[in-house]
């Protein structure tokens, strides 16, 4: 159910900056995408409902401070995620201890 491209629409309940782009691209054991300014990639697994995202590497381009702050919040949330949930609309939430960290929708 995770495989494919997702566009993040909320980070830690604060939405995302207009016209910025944050994505999650899940493929077999790999996750990659755009963190706001920079690209990232890592490894993921899902066993017994426990999500693990590890070995995340990020490019090092600089952007305006607000975008860099959003990127840091996204990467922190990504590293903290330990579960997933899908709502009635098909939106994906990455969770930690049952609390929503990130919400994303399938890219159209």
QUIJO-V870357 format. One record per helix or strand of 2 or more residues. SS is the DSSP state (a for helix, b for strand). FROM is the first residue (numbers start at 1). LEN is the number of residues. Records with the same first field share a line. If there is no record, write none. Layout:
SS = FROM-LEN, FROM-LEN
This chain:
b = 4-8, 23-5, 30-5, 39-9, 50-9, 83-4, 92-5, 99-8
a = 65-16
